[in-house]
Amino acid sequence: MKNFEIYNNLLVSYEMVKNCDTIIYYWPKNKSEALFQFINLISCLPINTQIFIVGENSSGIKSAPLMLKKWITLYKVDSAKHSILMTGSLKRKKRFLLEDFFKVHKWKNFSIKSLPGVFGDKKIDEGSKLLASTFSKSITGKILDVGCGTGFLSVSLLDCSPNVDITLIDNNKTALRCSQVTLDANQLRGKVLCSDFYSNIFEKFDLIISNPPFHDDLKINFNIVKKIICDSVNYLKFRGELRFVTNSCFDYNFLLKKTFKRYSIIEKTNKYKIYQAFLN
């Protein structure tokens, strides 16, 4: 393959696919996200474009023919290693409007905007709510929201302490759009940055907050929270604090003891707990 281009965009555009006559699409685990991405894709494609769809059985790919039958008739090509490959030709297009896919969740007097595939798109996560319940007006200075998602944690912190200087980071372009739209909808200020963990962060903070995922697509992956914990020390000020929520069944005492001078669990339910850790 001599000529290829790589894009890292929220949406597919006509310019990206204008020279393509065949599309390969990887089916995600979230069906709403699949529909969101597929409608965006076919809105830019000409009729009769050949589309291949591949995905793991556990992702729900078997529902694709029924979900997409208005626009394409899919046929199974092959299956192996717990995955399926399907194909079909585009028979009907659909107009795509990003605004049609936003959901709005109400919290207090705030609107939390979400798109399919972003954590918290169906409802505001209970673990995030528990973490938000620990925020108070005593929190000041520079704050970093790692894995900001819909922007809920930053909104809840700004509700308690409106004068903080908050930065929201995520490596998912859809999440970043949600966070920015959420801030704008509530007339709140924050800096929204694309960053893979701390890769695009070059300053230190008084407080880092997070509701870290423990899934990487369909697989459990504790390396995400491990990296957030261990690398946070490089981005905290002298008396800086890390505060995050996790499932009650997971134990991060060993990591925290090795990384921080002191730590504690400041809130706990039967499902979630909040860790608070200090550098000094």
C-alpha positions, -999 to 999 in steps of 0.1 A, spaced: 0 0 0 18 31 -13 -6 59 -4 -25 61 29 -37 87 53 -44 85 90 -71 106 106 -79 111 143 -112 129 141 -145 127 159 -165 125 126 -159 111 91 -161 137 64 -167 135 27 -131 146 20 -118 116 40 -137 90 20 -142 106 -14 -117 83 -31 -129 51 -13 -150 24 -30 -146 -1 -2 -150 5 36 -139 -17 65 -157 -10 98 -148 -25 132 -180 -30 152 -176 -16 188 -191 -31 220 -217 -3 223 -246 -6 198 -256 30 201 -220 40 193 -221 17 163 -253 33 150 -239 68 156 -207 60 137 -223 41 109 -249 68 101 -221 94 101 -201 71 77 -229 64 52 -239 100 51 -205 106 33 -205 76 10 -220 71 -25 -247 44 -31 -233 10 -38 -202 15 -17 -190 -20 -6 -189 -21 32 -172 -48 53 -181 -50 90 -160 -71 114 -163 -76 151 -161 -100 181 -192 -121 188 -192 -106 224 -196 -71 209 -231 -78 197 -221 -78 160 -248 -104 153 -274 -77 156 -258 -56 129 -280 -70 100 -312 -61 118 -299 -27 131 -287 -16 97 -313 -31 73 -327 3 63 -294 12 46 -276 -21 38 -283 -58 35 -255 -76 52 -243 -112 44 -219 -133 65 -186 -138 48 -167 -158 74 -163 -164 111 -133 -175 132 -117 -169 166 -150 -157 181 -154 -130 154 -176 -125 124 -170 -107 90 -200 -94 71 -204 -74 39 -230 -56 18 -234 -27 -6 -249 6 6 -284 9 -8 -297 40 10 -280 71 26 -291 90 57 -285 126 66 -263 129 97 -267 157 123 -244 155 154 -270 173 175 -295 145 169 -273 121 189 -267 141 221 -285 130 252 -290 155 280 -289 143 317 -300 167 344 -280 171 376 -291 198 400 -295 228 377 -269 216 352 -272 199 318 -247 170 312 -243 164 274 -234 129 262 -228 111 229 -230 73 223 -199 54 234 -188 79 260 -188 67 296 -220 79 312 -239 83 280 -269 64 293 -270 80 327 -247 97 352 -226 70 368 -232 64 404 -195 61 412 -190 96 397 -219 109 418 -202 95 449 -169 112 440 -188 144 434 -203 142 468 -169 146 484 -162 179 467 -164 211 487 -158 248 485 -125 242 504 -110 229 471 -89 256 455 -61 260 429 -54 240 398 -74 209 391 -69 181 365 -98 159 355 -83 127 340 -106 108 316 -132 136 317 -159 118 296 -190 139 296 -175 165 319 -197 157 349 -170 156 375 -156 190 364 -191 205 364 -198 192 399 -165 205 412 -171 239 396 -205 239 413 -188 237 447 -158 258 440 -164 280 409 -130 298 411 -108 268 405 -87 265 374 -97 232 359 -83 212 330 -102 183 315 -83 156 295 -93 125 276 -79 105 247 -113 100 231 -124 128 207 -161 121 213 -156 125 251 -137 158 245 -166 171 224 -191 161 252 -170 178 279 -167 210 259 -204 211 250 -213 204 286 -192 233 299 -206 256 272 -242 246 280 -237 255 316 -217 286 310 -187 272 328 -150 276 321 -124 249 317 -96 239 294 -104 208 274 -73 189 260 -67 157 241 -42 137 261 -34 100 264 -31 99 302 -6 127 310 11 128 276 0 164 268 3 178 303 33 200 311 23 216 345 15 205 380 -18 206 399 -32 209 434 -57 181 428 -62 153 402 -96 137 400 -107 107 381 -132 79 376 -108 56 358 -121 28 336 -110 -8 342 -121 -20 308 -102 -17 276 -130 -23 250 -143 -57 261 -114 -68 283 -106 -59 319 -74 -38 321 -61 -26 355 -31 -9 338 -52 22 331 -58 29 368 -23 18 377 -9 44 353 -32 72 365 -21 65 401 17 59 396 22 88 370 1 113 389 30 120 413 48 138 384 19 162 379 10 171 415 24 200 434 43 195 467 11 190 488 -9 178 459 -38 153 462 -51 125 440 -88 116 445 -105 89 425 -134 65 426 -133 27 420 -154 -3 425 -155 -15 462 -142 -49 452 -109 -35 439 -80 -29 462 -53 -3 453 -37 -1 488 -4 -16 476 0 9 447 -10 39 469 13 29 497 42 26 473 35 59 455 21 83 482 31 93 516 -5 89 530 -38 78 517 -73 68 529 -108 58 518 -129 89 525 -163 75 513 -176 40 506 -208 22 496 -215 -14 488 -205 -7 451 -180 21 452 -153 37 473 -133 70 471 -95 70 476 -78 102 487 -40 102 485 -14 130 493 22 134 482 33 150 515 
